[in-house]
Amino acid sequence: MTPPTAGTPMPRSVSSQLAWAGFEHIFTQTNFRLKIAARDPIRLTVEHDAAFGSCLSSSDAWESSEQARGWVAHRVLELVAEVDKTSIRRLCLQVPSLGDEPAIEAFLTGLKRRLKDDLRIEISRHFDTSLEQWTEDAMAFAYGDENTHDRLRLFNYSGLDQLVSIDAGRKGLKWIFGRTHWWLSGTGADLVLNPDYKFDVVRSQRGSIDETTRARSLVARAVQVIVDEGVRRAKSDELFAPVTRASIKADLERVFEKDGPWGIVHLALATDRRRYHISPPPWQNARAIALLERQDPWLFEPVVG
């Protein structure tokens, strides 16, 4: 389905535990089914039992657990109302012909399963906002039971393939600024990074299986990103402190202190994707899509063009 739009906000009194309990209740203790109400344009409705209806009417209850069930029930209705021909096309589905009951039933069952996935994603994104939690979830996907191709695609596109240990990251920073002799020439829009041989070689070794080399390459590419961003800002006549070797080191140490090796990965990743032609995976895996959407706020996205 399409990414959920803003709908009924989750009550502030509903904790993560209660939200997931409400989700479980709606999908295991109540019965509802989708029906095609109109075909041109496509419009769906929900038929439900008394238990589902009771949850709908309990959204204004004072008990947080009842509010959670009510919120989930209302979001089901809202998500169903959002389904249109565009969202169906994105799922590579086709509305079955009128009268083909087996195909219609399979179509609606598939949509209901996608709706459940979308709602699960929405709850996860609402509560799981820490980088540590995201890393844990991404690792669980990459090394879990999902389709092998999907796991590999997420591993590469999310930058998990670039992640190094804290010790390796710290040593990579120290090596780039202590053992290589790159320098900057020019200022503002004419700023240029001039690499020495060691810096130039290690910068190109993004795919190394050796963690030490990979960490050094990651830091070198992050240096280039900061220099390129300084040039871009100067060309746009933005006001900012001069970019120097010392300021670049301070910037990298700051993001490393805040987010560890992920700080460096997220600084370089968007540029890496363009430079190394790492394309967005053309999948329909709801878990993977949600993981990448949750990662977006941490990425440094340089302006291109």
Buried (B, 14 or more C-beta within 10 A) or exposed (E): BBEBEEBBEBBEEBEEEBBBBBBEBBBEEBEBEBEBEEEEEBBBEBEBEEBBEBBBEBBEBEEBBBBBBBBBBBBBBBBBEBBBEEBBEEBEBEBBEEEEEEEBEEBBEEBBEBBBBBBBBBBBBEBBEEBEEBBEBBEEBBEEEBEEEBBEBBBBBBBBBBBBEEEBBBBBBEBBBEEBEBEBEEEBEEBEBEBEEBBEBBBEBBEBEEBBBBBBBBBBBBBBBBBBBBBBBBEEEEEEEEBEEEBBBEBBBEBBEEBBBBBBBBBBBBBBBEEEEBEEBEEBBBBBBBBBEBBEEBBBEBEEE
